[in-house]
Amino acid sequence: MRQKFIAGNWKMFTETAQAKSLAQGLKQNLSGIMHRIVVAPPFTALALVSDILQGSNIGVAAQNMSNLEAGARTGEISVLMLKDIEISTVIIGHSERRQFFAETDALINEKIKLALKHGFDVIFCNGETLAERESGKEVEVVTRQTKTALEGVSAADMTRITIAYEPVWAIGTGKTASPQQANDMHKTIRSVIAGLYDQTVANSTIIQYGGSVKPDNAKELLSMSDIDGALVGGASLKVEDFTAIAKFDM
Ligand code: PGA
């Protein structure tokens, strides 16, 4: 059985006061929940949110990191800096990083390997654009993204990789992939993993769905055979909404 894993990606939202009240609200609402829960605040709120969630069952992740440990890279955040503030989970390859910051599959692969080298858990995002889906290329694209991202990643390290399938056309648009569409792609990704490693690794890999997950569609999505969790953007910014998603089965 794969443990359900619900992550909240706060993106470039939340200043101190909002981050604080969100973290406090979730800490209270989600105590005792059996699913794995992580929130990813912006860098400026990481230390604060970590402090608030200390000793709770909610983990804290960074939304990105550099592919270098250190260097002249103005504006970047290093894995060592995250480690220094006791962060050990990172989202890598989010479609907004690909789209607005020109991140390539090869760069994402470098980041994943660096994160693993430092003992991090990784949420690796993949997903096709609307144009790619409309031209029937979604399987090809997601397969390529997955294979390149995982180049040089050992089977043992796969226990620390979560895959978040996020069709770009469903992110922030209110348009969700149907549970069947999402589940089909999750099965495809699982078979890619089986090809790269073996069926045991494939069966234990957690694959989240992301893209307009809301309280009213979470249960249906998360009940599908191959959907093991959710990466939630917009709805993770409201205590009640993220609570309802995390408690989709209660
Ligand atoms: P959304 O974002 O839930 O607002 O669509 C999901 C994501 O980008 O991780």
Boltz pocket constraint, residues with backbone or C-beta under 6 A from the ligand:
constraints:
  - pocket:
      binder: B
      contacts: [[A, 9], [A, 166], [A, 170], [A, 171], [A, 172], [A, 173], [A, 174], [A, 210], [A, 211], [A, 212], [A, 213], [A, 231], [A, 232], [A, 233], [A, 234], [A, 235]]
      max_distance: 6.0
